[in-house]
Amino acid sequence: MGSARSGSESCFRAAHHRGDCFAAGKRLRAISRKQALAALAGGAPACEVCRPDTALGAL
């Protein structure tokens, strides 16, 4: 059975993160800059802590 997560924790894990983000957890999968920009442009959520959209210049 899975463990219950707080709303903010599950929100951070469902978002796109930078590789050095502390809120990302341990299960990361690296993607290219092009893939990240396409995902963010398509409406994928960006982490509110590390702001990968700002780092990529996608604002």
ABEGO torsion letter per residue (X at the ends): XBBBBBAAAAAAAABBBBAABAAAEABBBBBBAAAAAAAAAAGBBBBAAAGAAAAAGAX
